[in-house]
């Protein structure tokens, strides 16, 4: 039986909203898409009431369907951590808060998510490595709380794990270079888990491109898919000149199809993140 949901990808300046339905065990079809010119900056600024109202009105059009939120803050912090293998979500919440207490001075002002990493060859069987990813609680918490009152809010978190999960059920690696204004990240995933993950805060384009060229130069992958709001043509050209890797934009994966009604989205980065979130929400756990 086909299931449907709404996925919302929110970055600093825009929000991409898609409606998707399952078209197979691990595939979806986008049936509607729109981009709204309000994002996290507006939700946390002087126009927060107008921005929240505009986004709420758009999302409550499908209030009877589950809603998944995908958040892309301008900056995050990361911390590798080891958890007991097979720990439940509730147990990871408790352990994560303990780790956050060592890492942050004001724990309640932050949100964190844990993303399981691929096991290493010599990894103890009773432990599982997770990547903890932190970002400021506001304005995300207030907006999610509002949406929880008006919609059937389901999974919500950072966009990174849904993109990593695009390789679920495959044995081929996928290398992704993500370029944002305040950070750069590079990861290689296979089978739905990151085998390699690096994140680096940056102050300017030079630092961003240095990170990219250094990481790609050390990697063994041949093809790298590039995404992010700072991944413009000129930047990709400069990075390509400094590395032997083949670069191409990260597009919709083969598991995602679309109808003609999806032409209303202007942000390819937002579309990929929203579609990845919908695919993760509608696919079997893995």
Secondary structure, 3 states (H helix, E strand, C coil): CCCEEEEEEECCCCEEEEEEEEEECCEEEEEEEEEECCCHHHHCCCCHHHHHHHHHHHHHHHCCCEEEEEECCCCCEEEEEEEECCCCHHHHHHHHHHHHHHHCCCHHHEEEEEEEECCCCCCCCCEEEEEEEEEECCCHHHHHHHHHHHCEEEEEEEHHHHHHHHHCCCCCCEEEEEECCCEEEEEEEECCEEEEEEEEECCCHHHHHHHHHHHHHHCCCCEEEEECCCCCHHHHHHHHHCCCCEEEECCCCCCEEECHHHCCCCCHHHHHHHHHHHHHHHCCCC
